[in-house]
Amino acid sequence: QVLLVESGGGLVQAGGSLRLSCAASGRTLGSYAMGWFRQAPGKEREFVARVDWTGGSEYYSDSVKGRFTISRDNLKNTVYLQMNGLKPEDTAVYYCAATSLVLTTTQAMDINKWDDWGLGTQVTVSS
């Protein structure tokens, strides 16, 4: 099991930026990738981005592509989500996730393909 702890959420005005962090501990050696999901009230949890631990390949949902950047620090076992040009529709609880599976870009969007989850951090974007 991988323990994931998110941080960096908060309140920001539209057009602003936030940087989320996800610190991973436990059995991270076999993890293939880390990802970010988000869930707004009354909506299903949706995929945001993922990055491979080894190659660092990135994949984003269309809604955040060009605005968000996912990155990882292997030595610190930490994954980041740099969020620029935030919009009110980005308001959600953001969750960090880890998986031991080798996922295609399509598979990565399926929440059931991910093994471990953090408790989430709230991101609120005002108009």
Phi and psi in degrees as a GROMACS rama.xvg file:
@    title "Ramachandran Plot"
@    xaxis  label "Phi"
@    yaxis  label "Psi"
@TYPE xy
-109.92  128.467  VAL-2
-91.0774  126.922  LEU-3
-122.158  132.321  LEU-4
-130.252  115.734  VAL-5
-89.4259  155.013  GLU-6
-157.135  165.715  SER-7
104.818  -4.80891  GLY-8
-70.5871  166.879  GLY-9
168.038  -166.469  GLY-10
-103.278  130.889  LEU-11
-145.03  149.602  VAL-12
-78.8968  155.767  GLN-13
-54.574  135.796  ALA-14
92.1134  -10.6339  GLY-15
-82.6651  -174.482  GLY-16
-133.409  152.156  SER-17
-142.779  153.318  LEU-18
-125.305  114.998  ARG-19
-90.8713  146.445  LEU-20
-123.84  148.385  SER-21
-135.38  109.097  CYS-22
-91.7016  126.2  ALA-23
-108.818  138.937  ALA-24
-143.593  167.975  SER-25
97.0572  -143.479  GLY-26
-85.3156  76.5192  ARG-27
-92.7998  -10.585  THR-28
-60.2043  -38.7762  LEU-29
-89.0374  2.04204  GLY-30
-70.6282  136.21  SER-31
-89.9112  -42.2127  TYR-32
-152.837  162.693  ALA-33
-120.702  149.884  MET-34
-144.214  165.707  GLY-35
-122.307  134.451  TRP-36
-125.67  165.493  PHE-37
-143.747  154.377  ARG-38
-142.822  118.637  GLN-39
-91.2571  156.581  ALA-40
-55.3958  131.304  PRO-41
78.0629  2.47236  GLY-42
-119.973  161.62  LYS-43
-76.8757  155.721  GLU-44
-67.4164  131.827  ARG-45
-123.982  151.4  GLU-46
-71.4639  141.52  PHE-47
-116.702  -55.7979  VAL-48
-163.556  159.917  ALA-49
-147.365  153.558  ARG-50
-139.982  139.175  VAL-51
-80.0359  141.768  ASP-52
-63.95  -43.0691  TRP-53
-81.0909  -59.2356  THR-54
-85.3691  -20.7558  GLY-55
74.8872  14.8771  GLY-56
-65.7098  140.864  SER-57
-115.999  152.712  GLU-58
-148.523  138.085  TYR-59
-130.381  153.201  TYR-60
-71.4202  154.779  SER-61
-61.8316  -30.3383  ASP-62
-69.3679  -21.977  SER-63
-116.578  -7.42362  VAL-64
-58.585  130.088  LYS-65
91.1577  -14.6838  GLY-66
-112.81  -36.92  ARG-67
-104.709  149.35  PHE-68
-134.907  124.136  THR-69
-99.233  141.772  ILE-70
-149.255  166.28  SER-71
-141.33  149.548  ARG-72
-116.545  102.37  ASP-73
-63.5143  -36.6521  ASN-74
-67.5932  -32.7986  LEU-75
-94.1964  -4.85976  LYS-76
51.93  46.2617  ASN-77
-129.876  138.902  THR-78
-117.144  142.622  VAL-79
-121.873  155.51  TYR-80
-132.742  103.492  LEU-81
-83.6084  121.081  GLN-82
-115.557  109.685  MET-83
-113.949  159.093  ASN-84
55.444  45.2997  GLY-85
-63.9057  143.634  LEU-86
-119.777  155.546  LYS-87
-54.4148  -33.3146  PRO-88
-70.872  -7.38819  GLU-89
-81.157  -8.43397  ASP-90
-60.3492  123.583  THR-91
-178.465  170.083  ALA-92
-86.5434  125.936  VAL-93
-100.98  128.756  TYR-94
-115.033  138.293  TYR-95
-92.9753  143.906  CYS-96
-140.215  155.202  ALA-97
-133.012  149.202  ALA-98
-142.594  145.986  THR-99
-94.0892  -4.03804  SER-100
-86.9129  149.793  LEU-101
-86.1673  107.687  VAL-102
-106.36  139.592  LEU-103
-75.7884  170.511  THR-104
-61.5352  -35.7883  THR-105
-69.8017  -44.1677  THR-106
-63.9296  -33.0101  GLN-107
-63.1035  -22.5106  ALA-108
-77.9018  -13.0195  MET-109
-87.5556  116.601  ASP-110
-62.762  -24.1082  ILE-111
-74.546  -9.80408  ASN-112
-86.6325  -5.20578  LYS-113
-103.464  137.337  TRP-114
-87.3009  -41.6286  ASP-115
-129.77  149.012  ASP-116
-136.715  145.566  TRP-117
-82.8641  177.895  GLY-118
-85.2605  -11.8083  LEU-119
98.1498  157.243  GLY-120
-137.76  135.738  THR-121
-80.1867  131.19  GLN-122
-120.117  121.543  VAL-123
-123.092  124.294  THR-124
-114.335  119.338  VAL-125
-95.0911  158.051  SER-126
